[in-house]
Amino acid sequence: MKIGLAFANTGPFADAAGARTLGTAAEAAGIESVWTVEHVVFPDGYTSEYPYAEGGRMPMAANTPLPDPLIWLAFVAAATERLRLGTGILILPERNPVVLAKEVATLDAMSDGRVELGIGVGWLREEFDALGVPWARRGVRTDEYVAAMRALWDDDHASFDGEFVSFSGVSSNPKPADGRVPVVIGGHSRAAAERAGRLGDGFFPAKGDIAELVDIARQTAAEVGRDPLAIEMTGPGDALLGPDPVGAAEAGAAMGLDRMILPALLLWNDPATAAAELAERVVRPVAGISR
């Protein structure tokens, strides 16, 4: 069972020194990955409902530092050698996919293939408004952007003709270290699970009925002729902090999980000591458990 840390680019880890501190502590502890969160802007007086906290409000203020995920991960990449670098998630329909394909491939090539591109469709309509990106059909836009980025990663002289993006005879280099960057679909809706089944290399539902969502993703993959077991499954790991982390990891594996995620705030006060304790209590005991 792989163990990752979510909300990695927040709190004391939001600046350059914090990024390096978290990355080196996590890697030394055998933690497999760190995962960032993203908002380009924080809209005043937003009415969209934040789905991951009671009350529907983000646990942050307007002046809370939340660095760009790719730039933050580049700092971590430079300070580490093995730690995987995940966006959990990047709001794909807010991005230009041609520019993003270059940025992600560059980070992946320079980190020796350590990037996990976690993507989502977004929940904050006011942010889309500020960026001038249509809220409607953002799911369809997301699917198309994934295909466009893969076209640029797969070949030089690439062409793509879609509803939202179109190009012909263009080359984007460097290419990702292993040809493509894994695309991990984030979200806890049926639509997200089906998207993971159709086109994802991984699936990361952060809440909800994880077993059911994993099953939907796998069923969808089978329906479209993909190998259901080839999709790497990531889920919440709060149960690992209870009295029986091995049992919790075994339960996660039984649901089909390959990776369980813990909040990086566990390391906020004393990163090196907290990471070492987490390694002793959770990371090493569950390392041999698999689905």
Disulfide bonds with the S-S distance in Angstrom:
none
